[in-house]
């Protein structure tokens, strides 16, 4: 039997939980117009929200859409403050439960994980497979095509039902999930920008993680959002795994690997993962990342900008780019 959430709908919508969610949500946002307006009558707004949730008259509103380049173009959909407060209230209760059932080597949007931990694990696995660089380490790398845009609502709901026994919680999650659909598709897609989306895609992809680890018996596997790698000292093993992975994604999750981003190559040739090109004994920043970073430093040579980039690049072999950054800010 699947692990079951023990928390209730009442725990999620309680005034105490809504207030705690507000305190977390408002950090760093107090000066924003929509947040400050909601804060003017905070208790009235929270009590009304609690009543709407308790009576199940709550309806999720629309989204404000805008585009960013981070580094590739992305479409962000921002919900109202009221709805984002609901997202935080849900997340506070659901995240601790689901985090316990995720595999260890899922690194996106999880506490005490992140890109640096994933890169360290990549290096650790590579050393294991290569027996400290005495054997060839082969790596299968995959990238899921239009990840957020292709999350199937019904499949996601079915997965949630396996772990959440209370219908009222499922009702609320359905309000969130159905509030957005990818353009041109019905009942498909989650919005980039929702806190709940970060959790929901991990819940969705946990089905894939479990398949890879427990059905395919893959030992050296790492996933970060829509990127994953599998390592082996046997190229044929990876070639045999690839079609099984593709079939599972298509049949069980209605997802596809990006055809131009599938590769099987040796670590010695360099493997691009999470913005870094990884080699047996070092890693270097992706060329496009370096160019973008230098351009931003030129355009905005403030100390906080420079410090943030210096903090990022300390995780690899970046002496040359450090010299370029220091030359820019000294001009």
N, C-alpha and C positions, 0 to 999 in steps of 0.2 A: 504493500500500500504506500502511495506517495505521502510525503510529509505534509501535514495539514496545519494551516495557520490557526493559532489559538485565539488571536485577538478578534474582537467583535466590531461590527459596524459602529456601535456606540462609542468604542474606544477612538475610532477615527474622527467622528464628528463632534466629540465632546468639546465644550467650550475651552477646557484646559488644553486639549490638544491643538485646537485652533489658535489659541493664544501663544502656545509654544512655537507652533509653526510660523506665526507672524513674526516672532522675535528672531527666528532664524532667517526668514525670508527678507526682512527689512534691512539686514546688515549690508551696509554700503549702498543702500538705495534710498535713504531717507530724503535726499534732496531732489529725487525725481518727482515730477509733477503728479503723475497718476498715483504714486505711492503716498505722497504727502496729502493728497486729497482724500484718499481712503482713510488715512490716519486721523483726519480731523474729527471724524465720528466713529472711531475705531470700535468701541464696545457695542454701539448700536449696529454697526455693520456686521460684526462677528455674531452677535445674537441673532440677527436676521438670517445670516448665512446658516447658522446652526439650525434654526427653525426650518428653513427651506430644505436642508439636507434630511432632517428628521422626518419631515412630512413627505419627502421624496418629490418635492415640487422644484428642486434645483435643476436648472438647465445650464449647460456649459455654453458660454458665448462664443463669438467669432474670434478671429485672429488678425493682428496687424502684421502684414508681411513686408520683409525687406531683405535685401541681398548683402552678403559679405564675401570677401575673398580671404580664405583662411587655410591654405593659400589658394585652393581652387574655389571657384564660385559656389556659394551655398545659399539656399533660400531659407531664411529663418522666419518662423511664425510665432509671434508673441501674443500670449493670451492676456486677458484683463487681470488686474491686480487681484480681484475677487477669485477668479479661477485659478490663478497661480497660488493663492493661499490654500485652496483645496488640494492642489497638487502636492504642496509641501506637507499638508496634514496626512495625506495618503502615504507619501514617501516615508514619513517618520515611523509609521507602523509597519509598512510592508518591507522596506529595505532590510532591516535586521533579520527578518525571517528568511527572505529569499537569498540573501548573501550567504547564509549557512549551507544552502543546497547547491550553490554554484561550485564549479571545479576550482581548484587552487589557481590554475594557470589561465584564468580569464581576468584581464587587467584593466578594462575600460570602466570608468565611472564607478569605482569601488574604493572604499576607505582603505588606506594603507596599500594601495596598488599603484596604478598609473604607468606612464610611459617609461620612467626611469627604472622602475622595478621590472617591467617587461623586458627592457634592454639588458638588464643584469641577468635575468633568467635566460634570455637568448644566449648570452655569453657562457653561462653555466652549462646549458644543454650542449652547446657547440663543443665545449671542452670535454664533456662526457662522451659524446658521439665520436669525436676525433681522437679520443684517448690522449688528450693534451697535445693535439696537433701532430700526432704520429700516423693518423689514418685520414682518409678523405671523408669530409662531412658533406653530405648532400642535403639540400633544403628544398622542400616544396613550399611555395608561397602562393596564397590565393587572396583575392579581394572580391567581396560580394558586390555585385552590380546594383547600384541605386538602392542601397541598404534600407534606409528609413522609408523611402518611397514605396517599397515593395513588401512591407510587413502586412500580412493578411490578417484582417480583423477577426475572422472566424477561428482561424488556427490559434491566434493569440488568446482569444476567449476560452477555447477548449483547454489550452494549457493552464490558464488561470483557474478554471473550474476543477482541475485535478488537485489543486493545492488549497483552494479557498472554499470551505464548505458553506459559508453564510451567503445567502442569495442577495442580501442587501448590499454587501460589499461588491459583489459582482455587478449589481445594478449601477453602483456609482462608477466603477471602472468602465462599464459600458458607456456611460455618459461621456467620460474622458476620451475613450478610444474612438467613439463614433463622431466626436466633435470635429474631426479632420479626415479628409480623404485626399489622396494625391490627385492632382488635376488629370481628368480624363479617365479616372478609375474610381469605382465605387467600392466601399468597404476594404480599402487598401491604403496603407501609409500611416506613418506617425509623424508629427511635426518636430522638426529640429527646433529646439527652444523650450520645450516642456521638460521640467524636471522628471515627471513621470515617464516620459519617453525614454530617458536614459535607463531607467529601471526596466521598463517593459521590453526593450530590445534585448537586454541581457537575459530576461526570463525567456524570451522567444529563442534566442540563440543557445540557451542552456540545453535545449533539446539536441542541438547539433553537437555541442561540447560533450554531452553524455554519450552520444553515438560514437564519436571519434575515440573517446577514452575507453569506453566499456564494451562497445560492439566491435570496433576495429582494433581495439587493444593497442592504440598508439601511445607510446611512452613519452615521446618528446614533442609536445604540441603546445603552442601558445596562441591565444587569441586576444586581440585588442580591437573591440568594435567590429568593423567589417574586414579587418586584416587578420590573417592567421598564417602560421608557419608550422611545418612538420619536418623534423630532422631524422636522418637515418644514415648509416654507413653504406646503405644499399640503394642505388638509384632505381633498380627494378621494383623494389618494394614501394617506393613513392609513386612510380608510374602505375602500379597496380591499385594504389589507394585512390588516385585522382578520380577515376570514373565512379567509384563507390561514393565518394564525397559528393560529386556532382548529382548523382541520382538521388541521394538522400535529400539534398537541399531542394531539388526540384519537386520531388514527390511529397515530401513531408512538410516543407516550409515555403514552397513556391518561390524559392530564391534561386539565383544563378550566379556563377562566378563570372567576373568580368573577363571575357576571352583574351583581352590584350594584357591582362595583368596576372596570368598564370605563368609561373616559371618553376623549373626544376634545374638547379645549378649548384655548383660547389661553393662552399663558404670562401674558399681561396679566390674565387672569381669576384666576390663581393655581392652581398645580398642587401637590397634596399628594404629596410623595415623601420617603420615609425620615424621617418625623416632622416635616418642615418644609414649610410652604406657600411655594412658590417663585414669585417675580415677576421681571420683567425686570431690576430693579436692586437687589433685596434679597430676603431670605427671613425668614420669621417662624415661630416655633414653632406647631405645631398647638395649638388651644385645649385639647383634652383632655390633651395633654402638659404644658402649663403648669399646669393644675389639679392634675394628679397630682404634679408636681414641688413645687408650693407646699404641698400636703397632706403630702408626705413630709418637707419641711423643718420644718414645724410639729411633726410627730410625732417627728422625730429631728434637732434643730438642731445636731448635732455638726459640728465644723470640717471633718472629712474628707468628710462628706456634702455640706456646702455647697460645698466646693472641687470635688467631682466634678461637681456641677451647673453651677457657674460655668465649669468646663472645657468642658462640653457646649454651653452656650448662647453661648459666645464666637464660634461659627461663624455667627451670624446677627444680625439686628437685635433686640436683647433688652434695651434699656436699662430699660424699664418693669419687666420681671420681675426684673431685677437689683436695682432699688430695693426691690421688694417683699420679696425674699429678705433684703436687708440690714436692712430694718425688722423682719422676723421674728426674726432672730438677735440684734438689739439690744434686743428686748423683755425 
